[in-house]
Amino acid sequence: MRKFLFLLLPFSLSAQVFEADTVQPRVLTIDQDSLHVNLSFEPSQGLVRGEVQIWGTRLPESDSIWLDAMPNIDVLTPPQFNGGSTRWNREDQGIVIWPEGDWDEGLIEITYESRPFKGVYFNGWNDPDDRARKQLFTQGQGIDHRHWLPHQDAQNDKLKTSMTIFFQDGFDVLGNGRLVEKRAADDGLYWTYAMDHPHPSYLMAFVIGEYEEIPMGETPFRAVYMYSDHMEDTATTYYANEKIWNYLNDRIDYPFVWPTYRQVPVANFPHGGMENTTLTIYTENFISNQTNFNERNYVYVNAHELAHHWFGDLVTVPSSHDFWLHEGFATYYQMEAEREVFGREYYTERWMEALHLANSANQVDQFPLQHSRAGTFRFYQLGALVLRALETEVGTYAFDEAVESYLDEHAFGMVTTEDFKSAVEESCGCNLDAFFEGYVEKPFSLRGNLEMKEENGRILVRVRVQNELGNPVSIRHLELRLWTTLIDESPQSTTIDLSDGDWWELDFDQLAFVEVDPENRYPIQWDVDMEGSGSMYAAMFGSYASQHINARHFFTAPDFSEDALDILLSRIEVDTRTHAVLDSLVIHCPAKYRSHLMSRWIVLDRLLPSAKAVSDHWDFTQFDRELMNDIIKLLQSPNSREWLTDQDAFYYGLAIINANPRRVVSVLEAWEGRDGGMDRNVELFRAYLVTLVKGTSDPEGLPLLLDRASPSYSDDVQIGAWEILSLLDYKEKDLRHMQYRALTSRHRHLRNAAKRYCLEYIEEFDRESEISEIEFALRVAESSDVERVERILGIELDI
């Protein structure tokens, strides 16, 4: 088959200097085949007790075995090797074992206990009021399991894992793989989970808590979990769960090889979610109801973590050098699934957001996508956009076929960018050296310009794409959509070879406007320059991407009128979950048309979801009294909760207060019963205003804030309450002692927030007296925690 050079990038970026990637896969000292660990806990002490067994195969170049084990792991009995004693040594970061005699296969057994600072997290066990949710959960990526489990903690060593966990009755215990056994004992239950296939050890996981199980499927067994007091939120939290499952399985078209799949929320999770093999753990902040679903929901995390079960769990990169193959693929399929769930308009907004984030990375540094220091926005967003461009270049059929063969050939193994590139080249019968060099191996950022003009009765169009150094870029499959009239229901579409950047003369008597890349296939930031009213027409009638790109020119077109504005608004779905076009209109709308826009929205009996942009860019003092009253009535209407999120109600209310502080009582009434979701941010700010307006004794003000500042609530709620109390200049001992105790937290966000406030107190109050207060607050803390507090605050404690 003839080989096509689909993309020719004459990049001068080769002259651009970036630090070479020196990251290499971990040098292994043993090939771990399987691991089993027996676990029990003392939750109030943050203590893990374990007995681990590791079966492994000897590597010819290694005369000793290194197991990662942080200093907080205490080895209780000398390690055993193949059932007998062996020479070993405890070092600062691990354990060294020197097996004696000839051996090909080995069994290592270690009994230990640990108070982990990372890897295993304990929620709610030290709440003095006993109101907090009691949970244990793991988070191992990248190398945090070595804080509680001695083993070779290496991403490039896959092994089968199993665990038996003993815990008191009344709690659910979830783990990787199949539930092999659930056995009762006198004072609790034993739960045994096992994996049928190898996976990286950083994906080992367990969750212990109180949940309701909602089965979703039998082959494989699938279930989602919810708190019993939030069962009414199950449908919104797991919205489109089955559609996501079916879409990804059908689209990826390689079997879901794992025996089970569970999804479970926890409090204080350090990330949005984690794709632990067969057990996705996600932050409870994604638990949503009707009033906050549009603002923050679990759909994209759901799709992202499920996609990882193919990309990251099934095929794994040996080092962070190729990390984009994990996150780029997961983000690509996440966005594809979101399009299936919410539609093309929503997908376009996510695509534009991804492009913005990817471009923002280039304002910081110039690392390529294939680099261990590429960073989050490149690994995730740029990786997804590059895969979208690659799909366009080779065609969806060849792309999907390549993905399937890539997974099939490397299942349960390691992969690199070269492995994926080879699979695509074989599928499409083409050479992709230039594509991967330009998009993956070198720094990448593209800007495009579309110009349309009429000259001597001819219609001329020019499209140019340049990299960040101003060098032209050739693209073979760039779509142009040509509208000859505004009522054209099927505009002509052509794919151009963007190799010379010259003007094209188009054979039309008239041309209303032109759209470039209307389906968002290439990661290009477009500028559009169309003479006359072309940009206005594109904003009114074009694709969602064209609406967004051209909205900034909308109000400056020669033919602009309020009628044109009404046409554009009528074409935007009132109940859309997308904000980008509306936000762009808000940002660029001249002051004289803002009342018209707001009045139209009120006539629709709802405020469209662009409240953040309105609050940031519009001055509500421009509105007359009648219009302000109408806005407040809408906010206060009982049915507003059906279409207005807590966050939107918050931003509209904030704009009203900024315009007229006397309206604060009306806004407080509108916010009543709105909490903002699991982090309660609206509730907390409302309590702040109540305190200012009604005084410190009102139960919905300061007393509520002090309650939410306590360890009975999640870290996000506590930190939010602390911030509001700081605005009120509240620094009494009850709050300070909460924050001093939080200095020993394993959750870094809470600990860092506590550190910031405590350093301020030491500086502001009498230093010696404040140190005495800290000593009192930490009087029962573990010595290792006391030492850590001394270190982070730069003080000495006498405890």
PyMOL commands that set and color helices and strands:
alter all, ss='L'
color gray80, all
select helices_A, chain A and resi 12-15+43-45+145-147+201-203+228-237+241-252+284-286+299-308+320-322+324-342+344-361+376-394+396-410+417-428+433-441+534-541+544-554+562-571+580-588+591-603+611-617+620-622+625-636+638-642+646-659+661-671+681-694+702-708+715-727+733-744+748-764+767-777+783-793
alter helices_A, ss='H'
color red, helices_A
select strands_A, chain A and resi 31-42+47-57+65-68+73-75+80-81+84-85+87-90+94-98+105-114+120-123+135-138+158-167+172-175+178-185+188-194+199-200+206-209+212-218+221-226+260-266+273-274+279-283+446-455+458-467+475-483+492-498+504-506+513-516+524-530
alter strands_A, ss='S'
color yellow, strands_A
deselect
rebuild
show_as cartoon
